[in-house]
Amino acid sequence: MKFEPGRLVVHRNVRRGRIGWARPTRVVSDDERGLLLWLARDSAVAGEVTEAGLGMRAMPFTEWIASSYRLAVGRWNGPPLLTFLPTGAAHSVWWFRDSREHFANWYVNLEEPGVRWDDGALAGVDVVDQDLDVVVHPDRSWEWKDEEEFVERLAFPEHYWVPDEGAVRAEGKRVIAQAEAGEFPFDGTWCDFVPPPGWTAAEQLPPGWDRPPVR
């Protein structure tokens, strides 16, 4: 399943069959290397919250798993975001920008490989975010991110969506080695990407964005 450049694709994170977050993105490219997506600043997005409106990171995991949930629509308040999902890989790479929209750093999001869906009028890719991440700086130094949250949640295997801690860490170390060596995509590729002028923020999520996950 290939997506045409410019097509609207909903990038979603799935947690135990529930949508964790959803983001409307545009396809930059889709080839043998993988899928490259663009998220514009201020785009309408959705995220899972408790009935009180709190996100998962606002409380201990013990409280989160005992809560009931809903999807809240808001705005992407981060910088414009370029996201690359390498074919078959258990991670994605994000290009973060600073306030002047210059390249700031890479962000390795460890996740189960994406599963695509296409309903004709709307398409998407569903991943399972495995929470542990790696920040890679422009000089290719790096650091683990969210390790405390990762370890906290692993203590509740009956509720957590990560079954294999070792596999997640091994994937992180594999990508770290790529980054240290300056291998693609940590070789400067797409660091100066500029989207077409018409790729403005999505004012609202497209109909069907909340269809049942494929994972």
Long-range contacts (C-beta under 8 A, 24 or more apart in sequence): 1-116, 1-118, 2-30, 3-27, 3-30, 3-35, 3-116, 3-118, 3-123, 4-30, 5-29, 5-30, 6-196, 7-123, 8-122, 8-123, 8-202, 8-206, 9-37, 9-123, 9-124, 9-125, 10-122, 10-123, 10-124, 10-125, 10-205, 10-206, 10-209, 11-37, 11-39, 11-83, 11-124, 11-125, 11-127, 12-124, 12-125, 12-126, 12-127, 12-209, 12-213, 13-111, 13-126, 13-127, 13-128, 13-129, 14-126, 14-127, 14-128, 14-213, 14-215, 15-48, 15-128, 15-129, 15-161, 16-159, 16-161, 17-213, 17-215, 18-48, 18-69, 18-213, 19-46, 19-48, 19-71, 19-210, 19-213, 20-47, 20-48, 20-56, 20-129, 21-45, 21-46, 21-47, 21-48, 22-46, 22-47, 22-71, 22-205, 22-209, 22-210, 23-76, 24-202, 24-205, 24-206, 24-209, 25-83, 26-195, 26-199, 28-82, 28-193, 28-195, 32-87, 33-86, 33-87, 33-184, 34-84, 34-85, 34-86, 34-87, 34-89, 35-84, 35-85, 35-87, 35-114, 35-125, 36-82, 36-83, 36-84, 36-85, 36-190, 37-82, 37-83, 37-84, 37-85, 38-80, 38-81, 38-82, 38-83, 38-193, 38-195, 38-199, 39-76, 39-80, 39-81, 39-82, 39-83, 40-76, 40-80, 40-195, 40-199, 40-200, 40-201, 40-202, 41-76, 41-78, 41-79, 41-80, 41-201, 42-75, 42-76, 42-77, 42-201, 43-75, 43-76, 43-201, 43-202, 44-73, 44-74, 44-75, 44-76, 44-201, 44-202, 44-203, 44-204, 44-205, 45-73, 45-74, 45-75, 45-76, 45-205, 46-71, 46-72, 46-73, 46-74, 46-205, 46-209, 46-210, 47-71, 47-72, 47-74, 48-72, 57-149, 60-152, 61-149, 61-152, 61-153, 61-155, 61-156, 61-159, 61-160, 62-156, 65-156, 65-159, 71-210, 73-204, 73-205, 76-201, 79-104, 80-195, 82-190, 82-193, 84-185, 84-190, 85-113, 85-114, 85-125, 85-127, 86-185, 88-113, 89-113, 89-171, 90-130, 90-167, 90-168, 90-171, 91-171, 91-172, 91-175, 92-127, 93-175, 93-185, 93-186, 95-190, 95-191, 95-193, 103-138, 103-191, 103-192, 104-138, 105-135, 105-136, 105-137, 105-138, 106-135, 106-136, 106-179, 106-185, 106-186, 107-133, 107-134, 107-135, 107-136, 107-145, 108-133, 108-134, 108-135, 108-136, 108-172, 108-175, 108-176, 108-179, 109-133, 110-134, 110-168, 110-171, 110-172, 112-215, 115-214, 115-215, 116-214, 117-211, 117-214, 119-208, 119-211, 121-207, 121-208, 122-206, 122-207, 122-208, 122-209, 122-211, 124-209, 126-213, 126-214, 126-215, 127-215, 128-161, 128-215, 130-161, 130-162, 130-168, 131-162, 132-168, 132-169, 132-172, 134-172, 134-175, 134-176, 134-179, 136-176, 136-179, 136-186, 140-179, 140-180, 140-182, 140-186, 142-176, 142-179, 142-180, 144-172
